Structure formats: structure tokens, C-alpha cells
Amino acid sequence: MAQATGILAFKSVGKLEPGELYYFAGIDEARFKRPVVPGDQMIMEVTFEKNAPRPDPF
């Protein structure tokens, strides 16, 4: 998921500026309808709504 998030962010913005980072922050309270077993696949469809404010580095 982190790699997909990076690709979405990069393609949405257009180009990567020197020193910029794109990262996946997480998903809270994710639930699945049935137990997840090896070999299962998850297909995610996402829409880029807006840029989030940049976090303060300190």
C-alpha cells in the first residue's frame, strides 16, 4: 500500500521536487468481511482529493 500511495502522490503532483518525500501514514480501524488468508488479493480504488498540510518537522 505504501508503494501505491507514493505512485498516486507522484502522479497527482506531476513531478518530485528535490528534498520532497511522499509516505503512507496509515489506515485506522480497517475491517475485513471475512478472515484474510494467504493468496487473498485486495483491490483498492482511490481518489486524490486534496493535498494535506505538510507536517511540522520538529
N, CA, C and O atoms as a Tinker XYZ file with bonds, in Angstrom:
   232  protein
     1  N      0.811000   -1.184000    0.000000    73     2
     2  CA     0.000000    0.000000    0.000000    64     1     3
     3  C      0.862000    1.258000    0.000000    63     2     4     5
     4  O      0.512000    2.259000   -0.625000    81     3
     5  N      1.966000    1.203000    0.689000    73     3     6
     6  CA     2.825000    2.381000    0.747000    64     5     7
     7  C      3.355000    2.738000   -0.638000    63     6     8     9
     8  O      3.415000    3.915000   -0.994000    81     7
     9  N      3.739000    1.732000   -1.421000    73     7    10
    10  CA     4.253000    1.996000   -2.764000    64     9    11
    11  C      3.160000    2.598000   -3.642000    63    10    12    13
    12  O      3.425000    3.526000   -4.407000    81    11
    13  N      1.941000    2.084000   -3.541000    73    11    14
    14  CA     0.832000    2.608000   -4.334000    64    13    15
    15  C      0.526000    4.053000   -3.951000    63    14    16    17
    16  O      0.213000    4.872000   -4.815000    81    15
    17  N      0.613000    4.367000   -2.669000    73    15    18
    18  CA     0.392000    5.731000   -2.211000    64    17    19
    19  C      1.436000    6.674000   -2.794000    63    18    20    21
    20  O      1.106000    7.783000   -3.215000    81    19
    21  N      2.682000    6.245000   -2.821000    73    19    22
    22  CA     3.747000    7.062000   -3.396000    64    21    23
    23  C      3.530000    7.334000   -4.869000    63    22    24    25
    24  O      3.738000    8.454000   -5.335000    81    23
    25  N      3.113000    6.317000   -5.607000    73    23    26
    26  CA     2.852000    6.491000   -7.042000    64    25    27
    27  C      1.686000    7.441000   -7.255000    63    26    28    29
    28  O      1.762000    8.322000   -8.112000    81    27
    29  N      0.600000    7.280000   -6.488000    73    27    30
    30  CA    -0.550000    8.177000   -6.611000    64    29    31
    31  C     -0.145000    9.621000   -6.331000    63    30    32    33
    32  O     -0.503000   10.522000   -7.090000    81    31
    33  N      0.590000    9.847000   -5.263000    73    31    34
    34  CA     1.011000   11.205000   -4.916000    64    33    35
    35  C      1.897000   11.790000   -6.007000    63    34    36    37
    36  O      1.713000   12.941000   -6.404000    81    35
    37  N      2.848000   11.015000   -6.492000    73    35    38
    38  CA     3.765000   11.495000   -7.521000    64    37    39
    39  C      3.016000   11.845000   -8.802000    63    38    40    41
    40  O      3.264000   12.898000   -9.389000    81    39
    41  N      2.102000   10.978000   -9.245000    73    39    42
    42  CA     1.362000   11.233000  -10.483000    64    41    43
    43  C      0.375000   12.386000  -10.318000    63    42    44    45
    44  O      0.097000   13.097000  -11.284000    81    43
    45  N     -0.152000   12.581000   -9.128000    73    43    46
    46  CA    -1.109000   13.662000   -8.895000    64    45    47
    47  C     -0.429000   15.025000   -8.898000    63    46    48    49
    48  O     -1.003000   16.001000   -9.380000    81    47
    49  N      0.784000   15.101000   -8.368000    73    47    50
    50  CA     1.507000   16.366000   -8.280000    64    49    51
    51  C      2.206000   16.683000   -9.592000    63    50    52    53
    52  O      2.290000   17.850000   -9.974000    81    51
    53  N      2.703000   15.687000  -10.279000    73    51    54
    54  CA     3.330000   15.909000  -11.569000    64    53    55
    55  C      4.822000   15.676000  -11.588000    63    54    56    57
    56  O      5.337000   15.044000  -12.510000    81    55
    57  N      5.526000   16.172000  -10.591000    73    55    58
    58  CA     6.961000   15.923000  -10.542000    64    57    59
    59  C      7.432000   15.971000   -9.094000    63    58    60    61
    60  O      6.810000   16.609000   -8.245000    81    59
    61  N      8.515000   15.303000   -8.833000    73    59    62
    62  CA     9.083000   15.243000   -7.494000    64    61    63
    63  C     10.149000   16.321000   -7.370000    63    62    64    65
    64  O     11.116000   16.340000   -8.131000    81    63
    65  N      9.967000   17.212000   -6.415000    73    63    66
    66  CA    10.948000   18.264000   -6.167000    64    65    67
    67  C     12.064000   17.713000   -5.288000    63    66    68    69
    68  O     11.818000   16.820000   -4.476000    81    67
    69  N     13.284000   18.223000   -5.431000    73    67    70
    70  CA    14.378000   17.763000   -4.572000    64    69    71
    71  C     14.032000   17.961000   -3.094000    63    70    72    73
    72  O     13.556000   19.023000   -2.693000    81    71
    73  N     14.273000   16.943000   -2.311000    73    71    74
    74  CA    14.016000   17.015000   -0.880000    64    73    75
    75  C     12.596000   16.680000   -0.460000    63    74    76    77
    76  O     12.323000   16.599000    0.738000    81    75
    77  N     11.668000   16.479000   -1.415000    73    75    78
    78  CA    10.293000   16.134000   -1.057000    64    77    79
    79  C     10.172000   14.640000   -0.791000    63    78    80    81
    80  O     10.835000   13.823000   -1.430000    81    79
    81  N      9.319000   14.304000    0.156000    73    79    82
    82  CA     9.055000   12.910000    0.484000    64    81    83
    83  C      7.563000   12.640000    0.395000    63    82    84    85
    84  O      6.750000   13.489000    0.760000    81    83
    85  N      7.205000   11.462000   -0.089000    73    83    86
    86  CA     5.822000   11.010000   -0.093000    64    85    87
    87  C      5.775000    9.753000    0.746000    63    86    88    89
    88  O      6.601000    8.858000    0.569000    81    87
    89  N      4.824000    9.675000    1.654000    73    87    90
    90  CA     4.768000    8.493000    2.505000    64    89    91
    91  C      3.328000    8.143000    2.850000    63    90    92    93
    92  O      2.430000    8.984000    2.817000    81    91
    93  N      3.145000    6.891000    3.175000    73    91    94
    94  CA     1.850000    6.366000    3.580000    64    93    95
    95  C      1.752000    6.480000    5.089000    63    94    96    97
    96  O      2.564000    5.895000    5.805000    81    95
    97  N      0.772000    7.221000    5.583000    73    95    98
    98  CA     0.661000    7.450000    7.022000    64    97    99
    99  C     -0.064000    6.325000    7.743000    63    98   100   101
   100  O      0.250000    6.047000    8.900000    81    99
   101  N     -1.022000    5.670000    7.100000    73    99   102
   102  CA    -1.702000    4.549000    7.746000    64   101   103
   103  C     -3.198000    4.550000    7.505000    63   102   104   105
   104  O     -3.765000    5.508000    6.980000    81   103
   105  N     -3.816000    3.463000    7.899000    73   103   106
   106  CA    -5.268000    3.305000    7.838000    64   105   107
   107  C     -5.718000    2.911000    9.233000    63   106   108   109
   108  O     -5.231000    1.930000    9.794000    81   107
   109  N     -6.639000    3.668000    9.788000    73   107   110
   110  CA    -7.153000    3.365000   11.121000    64   109   111
   111  C     -8.427000    2.530000   11.025000    63   110   112   113
   112  O     -9.265000    2.754000   10.152000    81   111
   113  N     -8.558000    1.590000   11.911000    73   111   114
   114  CA    -9.761000    0.786000   12.072000    64   113   115
   115  C    -10.192000    0.062000   10.797000    63   114   116   117
   116  O    -11.382000    0.008000   10.489000    81   115
   117  N     -9.237000   -0.493000   10.058000    73   115   118
   118  CA    -9.570000   -1.276000    8.865000    64   117   119
   119  C    -10.269000   -2.560000    9.289000    63   118   120   121
   120  O     -9.880000   -3.188000   10.273000    81   119
   121  N    -11.295000   -2.949000    8.552000    73   119   122
   122  CA   -12.050000   -4.162000    8.843000    64   121   123
   123  C    -12.216000   -4.961000    7.555000    63   122   124   125
   124  O    -12.321000   -4.395000    6.467000    81   123
   125  N    -12.237000   -6.273000    7.695000    73   123   126
   126  CA   -12.455000   -7.153000    6.557000    64   125   127
   127  C    -13.708000   -7.975000    6.809000    63   126   128   129
   128  O    -14.009000   -8.308000    7.955000    81   127
   129  N    -14.441000   -8.306000    5.753000    73   127   130
   130  CA   -15.707000   -9.035000    5.889000    64   129   131
   131  C    -15.514000  -10.489000    6.282000    63   130   132   133
   132  O    -16.408000  -11.100000    6.868000    81   131
   133  N    -14.358000  -11.043000    5.965000    73   131   134
   134  CA   -14.079000  -12.439000    6.311000    64   133   135
   135  C    -12.600000  -12.556000    6.646000    63   134   136   137
   136  O    -11.834000  -11.635000    6.362000    81   135
   137  N    -12.180000  -13.669000    7.245000    73   135   138
   138  CA   -10.753000  -13.818000    7.566000    64   137   139
   139  C     -9.876000  -13.717000    6.312000    63   138   140   141
   140  O    -10.244000  -14.192000    5.238000    81   139
   141  N     -8.737000  -13.102000    6.474000    73   139   142
   142  CA    -7.777000  -12.955000    5.382000    64   141   143
   143  C     -6.813000  -14.128000    5.438000    63   142   144   145
   144  O     -6.253000  -14.433000    6.491000    81   143
   145  N     -6.619000  -14.793000    4.283000    73   143   146
   146  CA    -5.736000  -15.959000    4.216000    64   145   147
   147  C     -4.694000  -15.741000    3.125000    63   146   148   149
   148  O     -4.920000  -14.944000    2.215000    81   147
   149  N     -3.552000  -16.437000    3.199000    73   147   150
   150  CA    -2.534000  -16.296000    2.154000    64   149   151
   151  C     -3.130000  -16.535000    0.767000    63   150   152   153
   152  O     -3.902000  -17.471000    0.563000    81   151
   153  N     -2.762000  -15.681000   -0.172000    73   151   154
   154  CA    -3.268000  -15.782000   -1.538000    64   153   155
   155  C     -4.420000  -14.828000   -1.814000    63   154   156   157
   156  O     -4.745000  -14.580000   -2.975000    81   155
   157  N     -5.046000  -14.286000   -0.768000    73   155   158
   158  CA    -6.108000  -13.302000   -0.962000    64   157   159
   159  C     -5.535000  -12.056000   -1.625000    63   158   160   161
   160  O     -4.361000  -11.731000   -1.444000    81   159
   161  N     -6.358000  -11.374000   -2.382000    73   159   162
   162  CA    -5.949000  -10.134000   -3.031000    64   161   163
   163  C     -6.864000   -9.010000   -2.575000    63   162   164   165
   164  O     -8.050000   -9.222000   -2.323000    81   163
   165  N     -6.303000   -7.819000   -2.471000    73   163   166
   166  CA    -7.089000   -6.648000   -2.118000    64   165   167
   167  C     -6.961000   -5.647000   -3.255000    63   166   168   169
   168  O     -5.854000   -5.293000   -3.662000    81   167
   169  N     -8.082000   -5.201000   -3.757000    73   167   170
   170  CA    -8.104000   -4.201000   -4.823000    64   169   171
   171  C     -8.612000   -2.904000   -4.210000    63   170   172   173
   172  O     -9.709000   -2.850000   -3.655000    81   171
   173  N     -7.794000   -1.859000   -4.322000    73   171   174
   174  CA    -8.174000   -0.554000   -3.767000    64   173   175
   175  C     -8.385000    0.431000   -4.903000    63   174   176   177
   176  O     -7.578000    0.508000   -5.830000    81   175
   177  N     -9.466000    1.179000   -4.825000    73   175   178
   178  CA    -9.707000    2.281000   -5.748000    64   177   179
   179  C     -9.648000    3.555000   -4.923000    63   178   180   181
   180  O    -10.356000    3.690000   -3.925000    81   179
   181  N     -8.804000    4.488000   -5.341000    73   179   182
   182  CA    -8.621000    5.714000   -4.570000    64   181   183
   183  C     -8.816000    6.935000   -5.455000    63   182   184   185
   184  O     -8.668000    6.869000   -6.675000    81   183
   185  N     -9.147000    8.033000   -4.827000    73   183   186
   186  CA    -9.286000    9.316000   -5.499000    64   185   187
   187  C     -8.460000   10.334000   -4.733000    63   186   188   189
   188  O     -8.566000   10.435000   -3.510000    81   187
   189  N     -7.645000   11.082000   -5.445000    73   187   190
   190  CA    -6.842000   12.127000   -4.822000    64   189   191
   191  C     -7.738000   13.343000   -4.641000    63   190   192   193
   192  O     -8.119000   13.983000   -5.622000    81   191
   193  N     -8.080000   13.670000   -3.396000    73   191   194
   194  CA    -8.999000   14.764000   -3.099000    64   193   195
   195  C     -8.276000   16.106000   -2.986000    63   194   196   197
   196  O     -8.657000   17.077000   -3.640000    81   195
   197  N     -7.236000   16.158000   -2.158000    73   195   198
   198  CA    -6.505000   17.412000   -1.962000    64   197   199
   199  C     -5.189000   17.104000   -1.267000    63   198   200   201
   200  O     -5.012000   16.030000   -0.691000    81   199
   201  N     -4.276000   18.050000   -1.327000    73   199   202
   202  CA    -3.014000   17.918000   -0.600000    64   201   203
   203  C     -3.265000   18.167000    0.878000    63   202   204   205
   204  O     -3.961000   19.113000    1.246000    81   203
   205  N     -2.706000   17.333000    1.707000    73   203   206
   206  CA    -2.789000   17.548000    3.152000    64   205   207
   207  C     -1.738000   18.571000    3.550000    63   206   208   209
   208  O     -0.715000   18.696000    2.877000    81   207
   209  N     -1.972000   19.301000    4.627000    73   207   210
   210  CA    -0.930000   20.235000    5.081000    64   209   211
   211  C      0.341000   19.478000    5.442000    63   210   212   213
   212  O      0.289000   18.357000    5.948000    81   211
   213  N      1.448000   20.088000    5.183000    73   211   214
   214  CA     2.728000   19.434000    5.477000    64   213   215
   215  C      2.948000   19.387000    6.985000    63   214   216   217
   216  O      2.716000   20.376000    7.680000    81   215
   217  N      3.395000   18.240000    7.488000    73   215   218
   218  CA     3.653000   18.163000    8.934000    64   217   219
   219  C      4.873000   18.992000    9.322000    63   218   220   221
   220  O      5.812000   19.137000    8.539000    81   219
   221  N      4.852000   19.522000   10.513000    73   219   222
   222  CA     5.977000   20.281000   11.041000    64   221   223
   223  C      7.112000   19.308000   11.343000    63   222   224   225
   224  O      6.897000   18.334000   12.064000    81   223
   225  N      8.312000   19.541000   10.815000    73   223   226
   226  CA     9.399000   18.570000   11.026000    64   225   227
   227  C      9.924000   18.534000   12.450000    63   226   228   229
   228  O     10.721000   17.654000   12.779000    81   227
   229  N      9.509000   19.454000   13.305000    73   227   230
   230  CA    10.021000   19.488000   14.675000    64   229   231
   231  C      8.937000   19.186000   15.660000    63   230   232
   232  O      9.185000   19.171000   16.866000    81   231
